[in-house]
Each structure stands twice: as structure tokens, then as C-alpha cells.
Amino acid sequence: MRKRKKKVNRNPRHRPDQGDQRPAKRAAESRRRARPRPQPDLPDGDKPRWNAEEGNLYWRGRLVMHLASQAHAERAVLDKFEIFNWRFVVKNPLSRDEAGIGDPTARRRNAIRNLMLHQGDIPVIQFFSVLDGFVAWCPCKWLVD
């Protein structure tokens, strides 16, 4: 029987004394990628305005929808956008309630569906769910153009 030759790793970054750990440079790159990317800033006239006291959402000075005080999930989504000055993507504001029941993903999707339905026949603002528990919006005219 012949002896097998030992494989030699020709990768210059391979360090046999460190085992399977990733090089520090690659680990730093993955941390850098995990940060949120800066988003383009819209002029104040092109951002929706949410008046939580009245339950009204305005777009370019026009009333888009009125929400009842019982629409807690929809109000939480709009509150989150207003807090972050209408960034295009925000983290899901609908977490599990104190009792530990309810599915945050289903609640988020139902809230987005209701936000679209409350705008009437021709929606002005498109709300949608994004992977990993994020909620996003954009003007509907961006989707048509």
C-alpha cells in the first residue's frame, strides 16, 4: 500500500494554527454589511405626514386615510414611520404582546393589508412587508413609472 500525500492548502490566508476561524478582515466585512445602508432623503413636501391624535394620514397636503382609534396595529406602523421621519424601511413595530401570544408576522401583514384598503380605490402610498420583519413604503407613482 502506498501512503497518501498530505493535502497542502495553498490559500495564503490559511493559518493551520488557528483552526477554522475566519480571518479578522472577513469578519469585519460581514459586520460592516450588517449595518443599515443610508437611505436617500426626500424633501419634506414629498413625505407623508401622520397626525396620530386625529388618526389622519396626509400626502402632499391631501387626506389619504383616516384610521379609527381601535386600529392599534395600523397606528403602530404609522407611528414608527413618523418617529423615523418616514424612512423607506423600518423595523417591525408589532412585537408579541405582553401575554406572549400572537404572531408578529401575521399582525404585520394584516396591518399592511388594512393600510392599503383604507386608502380607497386608488392607493397613493404603497406599504409592503420586507424580509426579516421590516415594513416599507413608497409612493405608488414610483411603481408605475
Secondary structure, 3 states (H helix, E strand, C coil): CCCCCCCCCCCCCCCHHHCCCCCHHHHHHHHHHHCCCCCCCCCHHHCCEEECCCCEEEECCEEEEECCCCCHHHHHHHHHHHHCCCCCEEECCCCCCCCCCCCHHHHHHHHHHHHHHCCCCCCCEEEEEECCCEEEEEEHHHHHC
